[in-house]
């Protein structure tokens, strides 16, 4: 990778880090706003997602420093929608995960054929993001419904 490509990769990794940190805040907030009979398993799932987001942000930051860059201290966009039913939370989560997934695809496009380590990282994270999207999608479906949500 030349210097321009490294700078672009660092910028995208910092964007990923910011998005993942926003996810940590988002999922933590959501976990505090769940009420009702199914609260305990949903809160546990949201807390797990917050922990996973922190691990993903850390991984992106490690790659920034591997490339000689400086990890961002910023956080991605946070928007309080004041919507707190489980369906709203899951739909907001789906949107956030789509944006984060797009950032990983952006990284893959930048590094493909130029850095095996970054290419493998991007592919692994895309795989995990797509599994997470599928999980949220299935949670949004009506029980017994086969067709994916919002397709």
Phi and psi in degrees as GROMACS dihedral restraints (atoms count N, CA, C in turn):
[ dihedral_restraints ]
;  ai    aj    ak    al  type     phi  dphi    fc
    3     4     5     6     1   -83.9    20    10
    4     5     6     7     1   176.8    20    10
    6     7     8     9     1   -62.1    20    10
    7     8     9    10     1   -39.1    20    10
    9    10    11    12     1   -64.2    20    10
   10    11    12    13     1   -43.1    20    10
   12    13    14    15     1   -65.7    20    10
   13    14    15    16     1   -38.7    20    10
   15    16    17    18     1   -62.9    20    10
   16    17    18    19     1   -44.3    20    10
   18    19    20    21     1   -61.4    20    10
   19    20    21    22     1   -41.0    20    10
   21    22    23    24     1   -65.7    20    10
   22    23    24    25     1   -42.2    20    10
   24    25    26    27     1   -63.8    20    10
   25    26    27    28     1   -43.0    20    10
   27    28    29    30     1   -61.5    20    10
   28    29    30    31     1   -44.1    20    10
   30    31    32    33     1   -60.5    20    10
   31    32    33    34     1   -42.3    20    10
   33    34    35    36     1   -70.7    20    10
   34    35    36    37     1   -39.7    20    10
   36    37    38    39     1   -62.6    20    10
   37    38    39    40     1   -38.9    20    10
   39    40    41    42     1   -66.1    20    10
   40    41    42    43     1   -38.1    20    10
   42    43    44    45     1   -61.1    20    10
   43    44    45    46     1   -44.4    20    10
   45    46    47    48     1   -61.3    20    10
   46    47    48    49     1   -44.9    20    10
   48    49    50    51     1   -58.7    20    10
   49    50    51    52     1   -44.9    20    10
   51    52    53    54     1   -63.4    20    10
   52    53    54    55     1   -41.8    20    10
   54    55    56    57     1   -65.3    20    10
   55    56    57    58     1   -43.0    20    10
   57    58    59    60     1   -65.3    20    10
   58    59    60    61     1   -38.8    20    10
   60    61    62    63     1   -67.2    20    10
   61    62    63    64     1   -36.3    20    10
   63    64    65    66     1   -63.2    20    10
   64    65    66    67     1   -37.3    20    10
   66    67    68    69     1   -62.4    20    10
   67    68    69    70     1   -37.9    20    10
   69    70    71    72     1   -60.0    20    10
   70    71    72    73     1   -48.3    20    10
   72    73    74    75     1   -65.2    20    10
   73    74    75    76     1   -45.0    20    10
   75    76    77    78     1   -59.2    20    10
   76    77    78    79     1   -51.8    20    10
   78    79    80    81     1   -66.9    20    10
   79    80    81    82     1   -34.2    20    10
   81    82    83    84     1   -64.5    20    10
   82    83    84    85     1   -45.7    20    10
   84    85    86    87     1   -59.8    20    10
   85    86    87    88     1   -48.6    20    10
   87    88    89    90     1   -57.2    20    10
   88    89    90    91     1   -40.9    20    10
   90    91    92    93     1   -62.8    20    10
   91    92    93    94     1   -25.1    20    10
   93    94    95    96     1   -84.1    20    10
   94    95    96    97     1   -14.5    20    10
   96    97    98    99     1  -106.1    20    10
   97    98    99   100     1     8.8    20    10
   99   100   101   102     1   -91.9    20    10
  100   101   102   103     1   129.8    20    10
  102   103   104   105     1  -133.3    20    10
  103   104   105   106     1   160.2    20    10
  105   106   107   108     1   112.8    20    10
  106   107   108   109     1  -176.6    20    10
  108   109   110   111     1   -59.7    20    10
  109   110   111   112     1   -35.7    20    10
  111   112   113   114     1   -94.3    20    10
  112   113   114   115     1    16.6    20    10
  114   115   116   117     1   -55.2    20    10
  115   116   117   118     1   -50.0    20    10
  117   118   119   120     1   -59.9    20    10
  118   119   120   121     1   -51.0    20    10
  120   121   122   123     1   -68.6    20    10
  121   122   123   124     1   -32.7    20    10
  123   124   125   126     1   -70.5    20    10
  124   125   126   127     1   -42.9    20    10
  126   127   128   129     1   -61.0    20    10
  127   128   129   130     1   -43.2    20    10
  129   130   131   132     1   -60.5    20    10
  130   131   132   133     1   -42.6    20    10
  132   133   134   135     1   -63.6    20    10
  133   134   135   136     1   -43.2    20    10
  135   136   137   138     1   -65.6    20    10
  136   137   138   139     1   -41.5    20    10
  138   139   140   141     1   -63.6    20    10
  139   140   141   142     1   -39.7    20    10
  141   142   143   144     1   -61.1    20    10
  142   143   144   145     1   -39.7    20    10
  144   145   146   147     1   -66.7    20    10
  145   146   147   148     1   -36.6    20    10
  147   148   149   150     1   -64.2    20    10
  148   149   150   151     1   -44.3    20    10
  150   151   152   153     1   -62.9    20    10
  151   152   153   154     1   -41.7    20    10
  153   154   155   156     1   -63.5    20    10
  154   155   156   157     1   -41.4    20    10
  156   157   158   159     1   -61.1    20    10
  157   158   159   160     1   -39.4    20    10
  159   160   161   162     1   -64.7    20    10
  160   161   162   163     1   -42.3    20    10
  162   163   164   165     1   -63.2    20    10
  163   164   165   166     1   -40.1    20    10
  165   166   167   168     1   -66.1    20    10
  166   167   168   169     1   -40.2    20    10
  168   169   170   171     1   -63.4    20    10
  169   170   171   172     1   -42.2    20    10
  171   172   173   174     1   -63.0    20    10
  172   173   174   175     1   -42.7    20    10
  174   175   176   177     1   -61.8    20    10
  175   176   177   178     1   -43.5    20    10
  177   178   179   180     1   -63.3    20    10
  178   179   180   181     1   -41.5    20    10
  180   181   182   183     1   -63.0    20    10
  181   182   183   184     1   -39.4    20    10
  183   184   185   186     1   -60.9    20    10
  184   185   186   187     1   -39.1    20    10
  186   187   188   189     1   -70.4    20    10
  187   188   189   190     1   -33.7    20    10
  189   190   191   192     1   -59.0    20    10
  190   191   192   193     1   -48.0    20    10
  192   193   194   195     1   -70.6    20    10
  193   194   195   196     1   -30.3    20    10
  195   196   197   198     1   -59.2    20    10
  196   197   198   199     1   -36.0    20    10
  198   199   200   201     1   -85.4    20    10
  199   200   201   202     1    -0.2    20    10
  201   202   203   204     1    88.7    20    10
  202   203   204   205     1    15.6    20    10
  204   205   206   207     1   -97.5    20    10
  205   206   207   208     1  -178.9    20    10
  207   208   209   210     1  -114.8    20    10
  208   209   210   211     1   119.1    20    10
  210   211   212   213     1   -62.7    20    10
  211   212   213   214     1   140.0    20    10
  213   214   215   216     1   -67.4    20    10
  214   215   216   217     1   146.2    20    10
  216   217   218   219     1  -101.6    20    10
  217   218   219   220     1     5.9    20    10
  219   220   221   222     1   -85.3    20    10
  220   221   222   223     1   168.5    20    10
  222   223   224   225     1  -130.3    20    10
  223   224   225   226     1   147.5    20    10
  225   226   227   228     1   -63.5    20    10
  226   227   228   229     1   172.4    20    10
  228   229   230   231     1   -60.7    20    10
  229   230   231   232     1   133.0    20    10
  231   232   233   234     1  -121.2    20    10
  232   233   234   235     1   129.8    20    10
  234   235   236   237     1  -129.9    20    10
  235   236   237   238     1   120.7    20    10
  237   238   239   240     1   -86.1    20    10
  238   239   240   241     1   110.9    20    10
  240   241   242   243     1   -91.0    20    10
  241   242   243   244     1   -11.9    20    10
  243   244   245   246     1    64.5    20    10
  244   245   246   247     1    16.4    20    10
  246   247   248   249     1  -104.2    20    10
  247   248   249   250     1   122.6    20    10
  249   250   251   252     1  -131.1    20    10
  250   251   252   253     1    13.8    20    10
  252   253   254   255     1   -79.2    20    10
  253   254   255   256     1   159.9    20    10
  255   256   257   258     1   -58.1    20    10
  256   257   258   259     1   -41.4    20    10
  258   259   260   261     1   -60.0    20    10
  259   260   261   262     1   -45.0    20    10
  261   262   263   264     1   -63.0    20    10
  262   263   264   265     1   -44.0    20    10
  264   265   266   267     1   -59.8    20    10
  265   266   267   268     1   -44.9    20    10
  267   268   269   270     1   -67.6    20    10
  268   269   270   271     1   -38.5    20    10
  270   271   272   273     1   -66.3    20    10
  271   272   273   274     1   -40.0    20    10
  273   274   275   276     1   -64.6    20    10
  274   275   276   277     1   -40.0    20    10
  276   277   278   279     1   -61.4    20    10
  277   278   279   280     1   -43.6    20    10
  279   280   281   282     1   -59.2    20    10
  280   281   282   283     1   -44.8    20    10
  282   283   284   285     1   -63.6    20    10
  283   284   285   286     1   -44.7    20    10
  285   286   287   288     1   -62.1    20    10
  286   287   288   289     1   -42.7    20    10
  288   289   290   291     1   -66.6    20    10
  289   290   291   292     1   -34.4    20    10
  291   292   293   294     1   -63.9    20    10
  292   293   294   295     1   -43.1    20    10
  294   295   296   297     1   -64.7    20    10
  295   296   297   298     1   -43.2    20    10
  297   298   299   300     1   -64.8    20    10
  298   299   300   301     1   -43.1    20    10
  300   301   302   303     1   -59.1    20    10
  301   302   303   304     1   -39.7    20    10
  303   304   305   306     1   -62.7    20    10
  304   305   306   307     1   -35.6    20    10
  306   307   308   309     1   -66.2    20    10
  307   308   309   310     1   -38.7    20    10
  309   310   311   312     1   -66.6    20    10
  310   311   312   313     1   -38.4    20    10
  312   313   314   315     1   -63.9    20    10
  313   314   315   316     1   -38.9    20    10
  315   316   317   318     1   -59.8    20    10
  316   317   318   319     1   -45.2    20    10
  318   319   320   321     1   -61.8    20    10
  319   320   321   322     1   -45.4    20    10
  321   322   323   324     1   -57.3    20    10
  322   323   324   325     1   -44.6    20    10
  324   325   326   327     1   -61.2    20    10
  325   326   327   328     1   -38.5    20    10
  327   328   329   330     1   -67.9    20    10
  328   329   330   331     1   -37.6    20    10
  330   331   332   333     1  -105.1    20    10
  331   332   333   334     1    -7.4    20    10
  333   334   335   336     1   -56.8    20    10
  334   335   336   337     1   124.1    20    10
  336   337   338   339     1    78.5    20    10
  337   338   339   340     1     3.3    20    10
  339   340   341   342     1  -118.5    20    10
  340   341   342   343     1   -27.6    20    10
  342   343   344   345     1  -150.0    20    10
  343   344   345   346     1   111.7    20    10
  345   346   347   348     1   -61.8    20    10
  346   347   348   349     1   -43.9    20    10
  348   349   350   351     1   -60.1    20    10
  349   350   351   352     1   -48.5    20    10
  351   352   353   354     1   -70.9    20    10
  352   353   354   355     1   -35.2    20    10
  354   355   356   357     1   -65.0    20    10
  355   356   357   358     1   -45.2    20    10
  357   358   359   360     1   -65.2    20    10
  358   359   360   361     1   -41.0    20    10
  360   361   362   363     1   -58.8    20    10
  361   362   363   364     1   -49.5    20    10
  363   364   365   366     1   -60.7    20    10
  364   365   366   367     1   -43.7    20    10
  366   367   368   369     1   -63.5    20    10
  367   368   369   370     1   -43.8    20    10
  369   370   371   372     1   -60.8    20    10
  370   371   372   373     1   -43.3    20    10
  372   373   374   375     1   -70.9    20    10
  373   374   375   376     1   -36.6    20    10
  375   376   377   378     1   -61.4    20    10
  376   377   378   379     1   -44.1    20    10
  378   379   380   381     1   -57.5    20    10
  379   380   381   382     1   -48.8    20    10
  381   382   383   384     1   -64.4    20    10
  382   383   384   385     1   -40.5    20    10
  384   385   386   387     1   -64.8    20    10
  385   386   387   388     1   -40.4    20    10
  387   388   389   390     1   -67.9    20    10
  388   389   390   391     1   -36.8    20    10
  390   391   392   393     1   -64.1    20    10
  391   392   393   394     1   -40.7    20    10
  393   394   395   396     1   -66.1    20    10
  394   395   396   397     1   -42.0    20    10
  396   397   398   399     1   -59.0    20    10
  397   398   399   400     1   -42.4    20    10
  399   400   401   402     1   -63.9    20    10
  400   401   402   403     1   -40.7    20    10
  402   403   404   405     1   -61.4    20    10
  403   404   405   406     1   -46.8    20    10
  405   406   407   408     1   -64.9    20    10
  406   407   408   409     1   -41.9    20    10
  408   409   410   411     1   -57.7    20    10
  409   410   411   412     1   -44.5    20    10
  411   412   413   414     1   -66.7    20    10
  412   413   414   415     1   -33.1    20    10
  414   415   416   417     1   -68.1    20    10
  415   416   417   418     1   -27.5    20    10
  417   418   419   420     1   -83.0    20    10
  418   419   420   421     1   -12.1    20    10
  420   421   422   423     1   -76.9    20    10
  421   422   423   424     1   150.9    20    10
  423   424   425   426     1   -70.7    20    10
  424   425   426   427     1   136.8    20    10
  426   427   428   429     1   -50.7    20    10
  427   428   429   430     1   132.4    20    10
  429   430   431   432     1    90.0    20    10
  430   431   432   433     1   -10.5    20    10
  432   433   434   435     1   -83.0    20    10
  433   434   435   436     1   131.2    20    10
  435   436   437   438     1   -93.2    20    10
  436   437   438   439     1   -38.2    20    10
  438   439   440   441     1   -62.7    20    10
  439   440   441   442     1   131.7    20    10
  441   442   443   444     1   -58.2    20    10
  442   443   444   445     1   148.2    20    10
  444   445   446   447     1   -64.1    20    10
  445   446   447   448     1   137.7    20    10
  447   448   449   450     1    62.3    20    10
  448   449   450   451     1    37.0    20    10
